[in-house]
Amino acid sequence: MDFSRNLQRLRLIKKESAADVAADLGISEATYISWESGEKEPELNELCSLAEYFMITVDNMLDAAFDYTNYLRLVKAKGLLN
């Protein structure tokens, strides 16, 4: 699934742990990990929260051809890398 792969890559680019992202979003780490593993999918409101958190569109989160290079430039430019 493209979403789970994209979710994991976005988190890794920001150099954050699954626990950190989950805490920032106010969800359990187990829930977040189930999304990254593809075991479960988030509800629409949760998907919107994830997109906002990673500063991308929902379309990009679901896109098989999402360009991580441009995303990396964006987070570097905004000083958002840990």
Biopython code that builds the backbone (N, CA, C, O; Angstrom):
import numpy as np
from Bio.PDB.StructureBuilder import StructureBuilder

atoms = [
    (1, "MET", "N", (0.836, -1.182, 0.000)),
    (1, "MET", "CA", (0.000, 0.000, 0.000)),
    (1, "MET", "C", (0.880, 1.244, 0.000)),
    (1, "MET", "O", (1.852, 1.328, 0.751)),
    (2, "ASP", "N", (0.538, 2.191, -0.835)),
    (2, "ASP", "CA", (1.327, 3.411, -0.962)),
    (2, "ASP", "C", (1.253, 4.282, 0.281)),
    (2, "ASP", "O", (2.249, 4.886, 0.680)),
    (3, "PHE", "N", (0.083, 4.348, 0.891)),
    (3, "PHE", "CA", (-0.069, 5.186, 2.071)),
    (3, "PHE", "C", (0.887, 4.774, 3.186)),
    (3, "PHE", "O", (1.594, 5.622, 3.731)),
    (4, "SER", "N", (0.919, 3.502, 3.531)),
    (4, "SER", "CA", (1.763, 3.070, 4.650)),
    (4, "SER", "C", (3.244, 3.305, 4.352)),
    (4, "SER", "O", (4.006, 3.692, 5.238)),
    (5, "ARG", "N", (3.643, 3.072, 3.115)),
    (5, "ARG", "CA", (5.038, 3.318, 2.725)),
    (5, "ARG", "C", (5.345, 4.805, 2.802)),
    (5, "ARG", "O", (6.389, 5.197, 3.323)),
    (6, "ASN", "N", (4.450, 5.632, 2.291)),
    (6, "ASN", "CA", (4.654, 7.077, 2.343)),
    (6, "ASN", "C", (4.708, 7.574, 3.782)),
    (6, "ASN", "O", (5.547, 8.406, 4.126)),
    (7, "LEU", "N", (3.826, 7.070, 4.608)),
    (7, "LEU", "CA", (3.794, 7.486, 6.004)),
    (7, "LEU", "C", (5.120, 7.189, 6.697)),
    (7, "LEU", "O", (5.658, 8.033, 7.414)),
    (8, "GLN", "N", (5.630, 6.012, 6.484)),
    (8, "GLN", "CA", (6.902, 5.650, 7.106)),
    (8, "GLN", "C", (8.038, 6.525, 6.579)),
    (8, "GLN", "O", (8.867, 6.997, 7.356)),
    (9, "ARG", "N", (8.080, 6.741, 5.286)),
    (9, "ARG", "CA", (9.155, 7.567, 4.710)),
    (9, "ARG", "C", (9.085, 9.008, 5.193)),
    (9, "ARG", "O", (10.112, 9.622, 5.480)),
    (10, "LEU", "N", (7.877, 9.546, 5.283)),
    (10, "LEU", "CA", (7.740, 10.914, 5.781)),
    (10, "LEU", "C", (8.272, 11.028, 7.208)),
    (10, "LEU", "O", (8.961, 11.990, 7.548)),
    (11, "ARG", "N", (7.951, 10.056, 8.024)),
    (11, "ARG", "CA", (8.433, 10.060, 9.416)),
    (11, "ARG", "C", (9.950, 9.949, 9.461)),
    (11, "ARG", "O", (10.602, 10.648, 10.237)),
    (12, "LEU", "N", (10.505, 9.088, 8.648)),
    (12, "LEU", "CA", (11.955, 8.898, 8.638)),
    (12, "LEU", "C", (12.687, 10.135, 8.128)),
    (12, "LEU", "O", (13.763, 10.468, 8.624)),
    (13, "ILE", "N", (12.115, 10.809, 7.151)),
    (13, "ILE", "CA", (12.718, 12.044, 6.660)),
    (13, "ILE", "C", (12.797, 13.070, 7.781)),
    (13, "ILE", "O", (13.799, 13.772, 7.915)),
    (14, "LYS", "N", (11.747, 13.158, 8.581)),
    (14, "LYS", "CA", (11.743, 14.112, 9.695)),
    (14, "LYS", "C", (12.543, 13.609, 10.895)),
    (14, "LYS", "O", (12.691, 14.315, 11.893)),
    (15, "LYS", "N", (13.054, 12.386, 10.788)),
    (15, "LYS", "CA", (13.879, 11.793, 11.845)),
    (15, "LYS", "C", (13.143, 11.747, 13.181)),
    (15, "LYS", "O", (13.685, 12.117, 14.223)),
    (16, "GLU", "N", (11.908, 11.288, 13.123)),
    (16, "GLU", "CA", (11.090, 11.162, 14.329)),
    (16, "GLU", "C", (10.746, 9.698, 14.544)),
    (16, "GLU", "O", (10.686, 8.914, 13.597)),
    (17, "SER", "N", (10.523, 9.346, 15.787)),
    (17, "SER", "CA", (10.101, 7.982, 16.096)),
    (17, "SER", "C", (8.588, 7.888, 15.935)),
    (17, "SER", "O", (7.885, 8.898, 15.935)),
    (18, "ALA", "N", (8.108, 6.675, 15.799)),
    (18, "ALA", "CA", (6.660, 6.450, 15.719)),
    (18, "ALA", "C", (5.995, 6.952, 16.997)),
    (18, "ALA", "O", (4.893, 7.499, 16.953)),
    (19, "ALA", "N", (6.655, 6.770, 18.120)),
    (19, "ALA", "CA", (6.114, 7.235, 19.402)),
    (19, "ALA", "C", (5.978, 8.748, 19.427)),
    (19, "ALA", "O", (4.993, 9.273, 19.945)),
    (20, "ASP", "N", (6.957, 9.455, 18.872)),
    (20, "ASP", "CA", (6.900, 10.918, 18.841)),
    (20, "ASP", "C", (5.729, 11.409, 17.989)),
    (20, "ASP", "O", (4.980, 12.297, 18.398)),
    (21, "VAL", "N", (5.584, 10.822, 16.801)),
    (21, "VAL", "CA", (4.492, 11.236, 15.914)),
    (21, "VAL", "C", (3.148, 10.944, 16.578)),
    (21, "VAL", "O", (2.251, 11.787, 16.578)),
    (22, "ALA", "N", (3.020, 9.759, 17.138)),
    (22, "ALA", "CA", (1.770, 9.379, 17.798)),
    (22, "ALA", "C", (1.439, 10.350, 18.930)),
    (22, "ALA", "O", (0.296, 10.790, 19.061)),
    (23, "ALA", "N", (2.424, 10.678, 19.735)),
    (23, "ALA", "CA", (2.199, 11.603, 20.853)),
    (23, "ALA", "C", (1.783, 12.974, 20.340)),
    (23, "ALA", "O", (0.871, 13.594, 20.889)),
    (24, "ASP", "N", (2.441, 13.449, 19.297)),
    (24, "ASP", "CA", (2.102, 14.756, 18.731)),
    (24, "ASP", "C", (0.682, 14.780, 18.175)),
    (24, "ASP", "O", (0.014, 15.813, 18.213)),
    (25, "LEU", "N", (0.224, 13.642, 17.657)),
    (25, "LEU", "CA", (-1.119, 13.558, 17.085)),
    (25, "LEU", "C", (-2.182, 13.176, 18.115)),
    (25, "LEU", "O", (-3.377, 13.226, 17.824)),
    (26, "GLY", "N", (-1.751, 12.797, 19.309)),
    (26, "GLY", "CA", (-2.692, 12.431, 20.361)),
    (26, "GLY", "C", (-3.336, 11.071, 20.149)),
    (26, "GLY", "O", (-4.495, 10.855, 20.505)),
    (27, "ILE", "N", (-2.570, 10.155, 19.562)),
    (27, "ILE", "CA", (-3.055, 8.786, 19.336)),
    (27, "ILE", "C", (-2.075, 7.826, 19.982)),
    (27, "ILE", "O", (-0.985, 8.222, 20.395)),
    (28, "SER", "N", (-2.464, 6.567, 20.067)),
    (28, "SER", "CA", (-1.545, 5.590, 20.649)),
    (28, "SER", "C", (-0.470, 5.221, 19.637)),
    (28, "SER", "O", (-0.680, 5.279, 18.425)),
    (29, "GLU", "N", (0.679, 4.840, 20.166)),
    (29, "GLU", "CA", (1.768, 4.399, 19.300)),
    (29, "GLU", "C", (1.346, 3.161, 18.506)),
    (29, "GLU", "O", (1.705, 3.021, 17.337)),
    (30, "ALA", "N", (0.586, 2.266, 19.139)),
    (30, "ALA", "CA", (0.125, 1.053, 18.465)),
    (30, "ALA", "C", (-0.751, 1.390, 17.257)),
    (30, "ALA", "O", (-0.656, 0.740, 16.216)),
    (31, "THR", "N", (-1.595, 2.397, 17.399)),
    (31, "THR", "CA", (-2.441, 2.822, 16.283)),
    (31, "THR", "C", (-1.586, 3.346, 15.143)),
    (31, "THR", "O", (-1.783, 2.974, 13.986)),
    (32, "TYR", "N", (-0.639, 4.210, 15.474)),
    (32, "TYR", "CA", (0.237, 4.769, 14.438)),
    (32, "TYR", "C", (1.014, 3.655, 13.729)),
    (32, "TYR", "O", (1.102, 3.637, 12.501)),
    (33, "ILE", "N", (1.564, 2.746, 14.494)),
    (33, "ILE", "CA", (2.342, 1.653, 13.907)),
    (33, "ILE", "C", (1.467, 0.789, 13.004)),
    (33, "ILE", "O", (1.934, 0.299, 11.976)),
    (34, "SER", "N", (0.206, 0.599, 13.379)),
    (34, "SER", "CA", (-0.691, -0.198, 12.532)),
    (34, "SER", "C", (-0.943, 0.493, 11.195)),
    (34, "SER", "O", (-1.177, -0.181, 10.192)),
    (35, "TRP", "N", (-0.899, 1.822, 11.165)),
    (35, "TRP", "CA", (-1.038, 2.546, 9.901)),
    (35, "TRP", "C", (0.214, 2.382, 9.056)),
    (35, "TRP", "O", (0.124, 2.144, 7.852)),
    (36, "GLU", "N", (1.383, 2.508, 9.678)),
    (36, "GLU", "CA", (2.638, 2.353, 8.936)),
    (36, "GLU", "C", (2.809, 0.940, 8.394)),
    (36, "GLU", "O", (3.371, 0.752, 7.315)),
    (37, "SER", "N", (2.334, -0.041, 9.127)),
    (37, "SER", "CA", (2.497, -1.432, 8.689)),
    (37, "SER", "C", (1.462, -1.827, 7.643)),
    (37, "SER", "O", (1.592, -2.867, 6.997)),
    (38, "GLY", "N", (0.439, -1.001, 7.478)),
    (38, "GLY", "CA", (-0.623, -1.316, 6.537)),
    (38, "GLY", "C", (-1.689, -2.227, 7.118)),
    (38, "GLY", "O", (-2.606, -2.649, 6.413)),
    (39, "GLU", "N", (-1.570, -2.527, 8.395)),
    (39, "GLU", "CA", (-2.541, -3.379, 9.067)),
    (39, "GLU", "C", (-3.904, -2.703, 9.155)),
    (39, "GLU", "O", (-4.942, -3.352, 9.018)),
    (40, "LYS", "N", (-3.889, -1.394, 9.386)),
    (40, "LYS", "CA", (-5.116, -0.602, 9.477)),
    (40, "LYS", "C", (-4.932, 0.685, 8.694)),
    (40, "LYS", "O", (-3.815, 1.070, 8.348)),
    (41, "GLU", "N", (-6.051, 1.342, 8.421)),
    (41, "GLU", "CA", (-6.020, 2.632, 7.747)),
    (41, "GLU", "C", (-6.694, 3.668, 8.639)),
    (41, "GLU", "O", (-7.657, 3.358, 9.339)),
    (42, "PRO", "N", (-6.187, 4.899, 8.612)),
    (42, "PRO", "CA", (-6.788, 5.938, 9.446)),
    (42, "PRO", "C", (-8.144, 6.369, 8.904)),
    (42, "PRO", "O", (-8.431, 6.226, 7.715)),
    (43, "GLU", "N", (-8.963, 6.894, 9.791)),
    (43, "GLU", "CA", (-10.215, 7.527, 9.391)),
    (43, "GLU", "C", (-9.869, 8.825, 8.649)),
    (43, "GLU", "O", (-8.733, 9.293, 8.716)),
    (44, "LEU", "N", (-10.831, 9.394, 7.955)),
    (44, "LEU", "CA", (-10.587, 10.594, 7.157)),
    (44, "LEU", "C", (-10.037, 11.742, 7.996)),
    (44, "LEU", "O", (-9.095, 12.415, 7.577)),
    (45, "ASN", "N", (-10.605, 11.970, 9.161)),
    (45, "ASN", "CA", (-10.112, 13.063, 10.005)),
    (45, "ASN", "C", (-8.668, 12.811, 10.459)),
    (45, "ASN", "O", (-7.882, 13.749, 10.593)),
    (46, "GLU", "N", (-8.333, 11.559, 10.689)),
    (46, "GLU", "CA", (-6.957, 11.217, 11.088)),
    (46, "GLU", "C", (-6.000, 11.387, 9.910)),
    (46, "GLU", "O", (-4.867, 11.836, 10.081)),
    (47, "LEU", "N", (-6.461, 11.029, 8.725)),
    (47, "LEU", "CA", (-5.658, 11.204, 7.517)),
    (47, "LEU", "C", (-5.375, 12.688, 7.292)),
    (47, "LEU", "O", (-4.260, 13.063, 6.929)),
    (48, "CYS", "N", (-6.371, 13.516, 7.505)),
    (48, "CYS", "CA", (-6.192, 14.971, 7.378)),
    (48, "CYS", "C", (-5.196, 15.490, 8.415)),
    (48, "CYS", "O", (-4.374, 16.353, 8.107)),
    (49, "SER", "N", (-5.265, 14.974, 9.629)),
    (49, "SER", "CA", (-4.315, 15.372, 10.680)),
    (49, "SER", "C", (-2.891, 14.964, 10.320)),
    (49, "SER", "O", (-1.948, 15.721, 10.551)),
    (50, "LEU", "N", (-2.737, 13.784, 9.761)),
    (50, "LEU", "CA", (-1.409, 13.332, 9.328)),
    (50, "LEU", "C", (-0.854, 14.229, 8.225)),
    (50, "LEU", "O", (0.314, 14.619, 8.264)),
    (51, "ALA", "N", (-1.686, 14.551, 7.253)),
    (51, "ALA", "CA", (-1.245, 15.408, 6.151)),
    (51, "ALA", "C", (-0.826, 16.783, 6.680)),
    (51, "ALA", "O", (0.188, 17.336, 6.256)),
    (52, "GLU", "N", (-1.606, 17.320, 7.598)),
    (52, "GLU", "CA", (-1.259, 18.607, 8.196)),
    (52, "GLU", "C", (0.047, 18.503, 8.985)),
    (52, "GLU", "O", (0.901, 19.386, 8.902)),
    (53, "TYR", "N", (0.191, 17.441, 9.735)),
    (53, "TYR", "CA", (1.394, 17.231, 10.544)),
    (53, "TYR", "C", (2.654, 17.194, 9.671)),
    (53, "TYR", "O", (3.678, 17.783, 10.016)),
    (54, "PHE", "N", (2.560, 16.491, 8.537)),
    (54, "PHE", "CA", (3.719, 16.365, 7.648)),
    (54, "PHE", "C", (3.766, 17.462, 6.586)),
    (54, "PHE", "O", (4.659, 17.468, 5.738)),
    (55, "MET", "N", (2.802, 18.394, 6.631)),
    (55, "MET", "CA", (2.752, 19.536, 5.726)),
    (55, "MET", "C", (2.675, 19.136, 4.252)),
    (55, "MET", "O", (3.387, 19.681, 3.408)),
    (56, "ILE", "N", (1.809, 18.186, 3.966)),
    (56, "ILE", "CA", (1.564, 17.787, 2.589)),
    (56, "ILE", "C", (0.058, 17.618, 2.413)),
    (56, "ILE", "O", (-0.704, 17.709, 3.376)),
    (57, "THR", "N", (-0.352, 17.376, 1.204)),
    (57, "THR", "CA", (-1.778, 17.157, 0.952)),
    (57, "THR", "C", (-2.126, 15.686, 1.187)),
    (57, "THR", "O", (-1.256, 14.815, 1.178)),
    (58, "VAL", "N", (-3.391, 15.440, 1.393)),
    (58, "VAL", "CA", (-3.860, 14.056, 1.517)),
    (58, "VAL", "C", (-3.556, 13.310, 0.227)),
    (58, "VAL", "O", (-3.156, 12.147, 0.261)),
    (59, "ASP", "N", (-3.742, 13.972, -0.911)),
    (59, "ASP", "CA", (-3.423, 13.342, -2.199)),
    (59, "ASP", "C", (-1.982, 12.841, -2.231)),
    (59, "ASP", "O", (-1.714, 11.729, -2.684)),
    (60, "ASN", "N", (-1.056, 13.672, -1.745)),
    (60, "ASN", "CA", (0.350, 13.263, -1.732)),
    (60, "ASN", "C", (0.584, 12.077, -0.807)),
    (60, "ASN", "O", (1.399, 11.204, -1.107)),
    (61, "MET", "N", (-0.125, 12.043, 0.311)),
    (61, "MET", "CA", (0.050, 10.922, 1.246)),
    (61, "MET", "C", (-0.363, 9.601, 0.604)),
    (61, "MET", "O", (0.162, 8.544, 0.953)),
    (62, "LEU", "N", (-1.295, 9.663, -0.326)),
    (62, "LEU", "CA", (-1.819, 8.451, -0.960)),
    (62, "LEU", "C", (-1.158, 8.154, -2.301)),
    (62, "LEU", "O", (-1.424, 7.115, -2.906)),
    (63, "ASP", "N", (-0.303, 9.053, -2.766)),
    (63, "ASP", "CA", (0.274, 8.973, -4.110)),
    (63, "ASP", "C", (1.451, 8.003, -4.176)),
    (63, "ASP", "O", (2.418, 8.121, -3.423)),
    (64, "ALA", "N", (1.348, 7.049, -5.089)),
    (64, "ALA", "CA", (2.433, 6.078, -5.276)),
    (64, "ALA", "C", (3.696, 6.746, -5.814)),
    (64, "ALA", "O", (4.802, 6.247, -5.609)),
    (65, "ALA", "N", (3.531, 7.866, -6.495)),
    (65, "ALA", "CA", (4.675, 8.538, -7.116)),
    (65, "ALA", "C", (5.065, 9.807, -6.355)),
    (65, "ALA", "O", (5.620, 10.736, -6.941)),
    (66, "PHE", "N", (4.779, 9.847, -5.068)),
    (66, "PHE", "CA", (5.104, 11.031, -4.272)),
    (66, "PHE", "C", (6.597, 11.320, -4.339)),
    (66, "PHE", "O", (7.415, 10.411, -4.198)),
    (67, "ASP", "N", (6.959, 12.599, -4.557)),
    (67, "ASP", "CA", (8.349, 13.024, -4.723)),
    (67, "ASP", "C", (8.946, 13.408, -3.371)),
    (67, "ASP", "O", (8.731, 14.514, -2.874)),
    (68, "TYR", "N", (9.680, 12.500, -2.799)),
    (68, "TYR", "CA", (10.295, 12.742, -1.481)),
    (68, "TYR", "C", (11.407, 13.772, -1.538)),
    (68, "TYR", "O", (11.707, 14.414, -0.531)),
    (69, "THR", "N", (12.024, 13.941, -2.704)),
    (69, "THR", "CA", (13.101, 14.915, -2.841)),
    (69, "THR", "C", (12.584, 16.317, -2.577)),
    (69, "THR", "O", (13.208, 17.087, -1.848)),
    (70, "ASN", "N", (11.445, 16.648, -3.169)),
    (70, "ASN", "CA", (10.866, 17.973, -2.942)),
    (70, "ASN", "C", (10.422, 18.128, -1.492)),
    (70, "ASN", "O", (10.565, 19.204, -0.912)),
    (71, "TYR", "N", (9.892, 17.076, -0.909)),
    (71, "TYR", "CA", (9.476, 17.143, 0.491)),
    (71, "TYR", "C", (10.684, 17.385, 1.393)),
    (71, "TYR", "O", (10.611, 18.188, 2.323)),
    (72, "LEU", "N", (11.771, 16.711, 1.131)),
    (72, "LEU", "CA", (12.982, 16.886, 1.931)),
    (72, "LEU", "C", (13.470, 18.329, 1.835)),
    (72, "LEU", "O", (13.873, 18.911, 2.843)),
    (73, "ARG", "N", (13.441, 18.903, 0.655)),
    (73, "ARG", "CA", (13.824, 20.308, 0.493)),
    (73, "ARG", "C", (12.916, 21.222, 1.329)),
    (73, "ARG", "O", (13.388, 22.156, 1.976)),
    (74, "LEU", "N", (11.630, 20.940, 1.303)),
    (74, "LEU", "CA", (10.676, 21.759, 2.046)),
    (74, "LEU", "C", (10.959, 21.728, 3.545)),
    (74, "LEU", "O", (11.042, 22.780, 4.179)),
    (75, "VAL", "N", (11.107, 20.547, 4.109)),
    (75, "VAL", "CA", (11.317, 20.475, 5.566)),
    (75, "VAL", "C", (12.675, 21.043, 5.966)),
    (75, "VAL", "O", (12.819, 21.607, 7.051)),
    (76, "LYS", "N", (13.661, 20.896, 5.103)),
    (76, "LYS", "CA", (14.972, 21.516, 5.392)),
    (76, "LYS", "C", (14.852, 23.031, 5.368)),
    (76, "LYS", "O", (15.368, 23.711, 6.255)),
    (77, "ALA", "N", (14.176, 23.561, 4.364)),
    (77, "ALA", "CA", (14.022, 25.005, 4.217)),
    (77, "ALA", "C", (13.268, 25.613, 5.397)),
    (77, "ALA", "O", (13.552, 26.738, 5.806)),
    (78, "LYS", "N", (12.326, 24.880, 5.931)),
    (78, "LYS", "CA", (11.534, 25.373, 7.060)),
    (78, "LYS", "C", (12.172, 25.036, 8.404)),
    (78, "LYS", "O", (11.617, 25.364, 9.453)),
    (79, "GLY", "N", (13.330, 24.385, 8.379)),
    (79, "GLY", "CA", (14.025, 24.046, 9.615)),
    (79, "GLY", "C", (13.293, 23.042, 10.461)),
    (79, "GLY", "O", (13.343, 23.116, 11.689)),
    (80, "LEU", "N", (12.606, 22.093, 9.828)),
    (80, "LEU", "CA", (11.770, 21.156, 10.559)),
    (80, "LEU", "C", (12.409, 19.784, 10.776)),
    (80, "LEU", "O", (11.759, 18.868, 11.282)),
    (81, "LEU", "N", (13.643, 19.646, 10.406)),
    (81, "LEU", "CA", (14.328, 18.365, 10.663)),
    (81, "LEU", "C", (14.904, 18.377, 12.057)),
    (81, "LEU", "O", (15.483, 19.371, 12.497)),
    (82, "ASN", "N", (14.742, 17.258, 12.753)),
    (82, "ASN", "CA", (15.294, 17.134, 14.109)),
    (82, "ASN", "C", (16.789, 16.964, 14.053)),
    (82, "ASN", "O", (17.436, 16.843, 15.094)),
]
sb = StructureBuilder()
sb.init_structure("model")
sb.init_model(0)
sb.init_chain("A")
sb.init_seg("    ")
for serial, (resi, resn, name, xyz) in enumerate(atoms, 1):
    if name == "N":
        sb.init_residue(resn, " ", resi, " ")
    sb.init_atom(name, np.array(xyz, "f"), 0.0, 1.0, " ", f" {name:<3s}", serial, name[0])
structure = sb.get_structure()
